[in-house]
Amino acid sequence: MTLNSADMAPVINRLRRAQGQIGGVIRLIEEGRDCKDVVTQLAAVNRALDRAGFAIVSSGLKECLTSPEGIQPEDQAAMEKLFLTLA
């Protein structure tokens, strides 16, 4: 199953923000900043990546559900596996 590129624009934006946040985490560590600051930023990156992953799974589910053939058992299994990978 392929992703709809129009649906992925917000996901790409979220991933670009996470990429910037990761750069910020690296800078914090290099500057010897407080542990709390580093962990707070890592948590923010983690949430952004989780949300991007769930948005991708959601898009895949929509594709399956709107398919004229309906959701195929192999697609259902694949989507379940992807979902559990993020959980």
C-alpha positions in Angstrom: 0.0 0.0 0.0 1.4 3.4 -1.0 1.0 6.7 0.8 -1.0 9.6 -0.6 1.7 12.3 -1.0 -1.0 15.1 -0.4 -1.7 13.6 3.0 2.0 13.4 3.8 2.7 17.2 3.7 1.9 17.7 7.4 3.9 14.7 8.3 6.9 15.9 6.3 6.6 19.3 8.1 6.5 17.6 11.5 9.5 15.5 10.7 11.5 18.6 9.6 10.6 20.2 12.9 11.8 17.1 14.7 15.0 17.2 12.7 15.6 20.7 13.9 14.8 19.7 17.5 17.4 16.9 17.3 20.0 19.5 16.2 18.9 21.5 19.2 19.4 18.5 21.5 22.9 17.9 20.1 23.8 21.6 20.7 22.5 21.4 24.3 24.7 18.4 25.0 27.7 20.0 23.3 27.2 23.2 25.4 27.0 21.1 28.6 23.5 22.3 29.4 21.4 21.0 32.2 20.1 17.4 32.0 16.5 18.6 32.5 16.8 20.8 29.3 18.2 17.9 27.3 15.6 15.4 28.4 12.7 17.9 27.9 13.8 18.4 24.3 14.3 14.7 23.7 10.7 14.1 25.0 9.5 16.7 22.5 11.3 15.0 19.6 9.9 11.7 20.7 6.4 13.0 20.7 6.8 14.6 17.3 8.1 11.3 15.8 5.3 9.3 17.4 2.7 11.7 16.0 4.3 11.5 12.5 4.3 7.7 12.7 0.6 7.5 13.8 -0.3 10.0 11.0 1.3 7.7 8.5 -0.5 4.6 9.9 -3.8 6.6 9.8 -3.2 7.5 6.2 -2.6 3.9 5.4 -5.8 2.9 7.1 -7.8 5.5 5.2 -6.3 4.2 1.9 -7.4 0.6 2.9 -10.9 1.6 4.0 -11.6 3.7 0.9 -10.3 1.0 -1.5 -13.1 -0.4 -3.7 -12.1 -3.9 -2.6 -12.2 -3.0 1.0 -9.4 -3.9 3.4 -7.6 -7.1 2.5 -6.5 -9.5 5.2 -2.8 -9.0 4.4 -3.2 -5.2 4.5 -5.0 -5.4 7.8 -2.2 -7.5 9.2 0.4 -5.1 7.9 -1.3 -2.1 9.3 -1.7 -3.8 12.7 2.0 -4.7 12.7 2.9 -1.0 11.9 0.6 0.3 14.6 2.1 -2.1 17.2 5.6 -1.1 16.1 4.8 2.5 17.3 3.0 1.4 20.5 
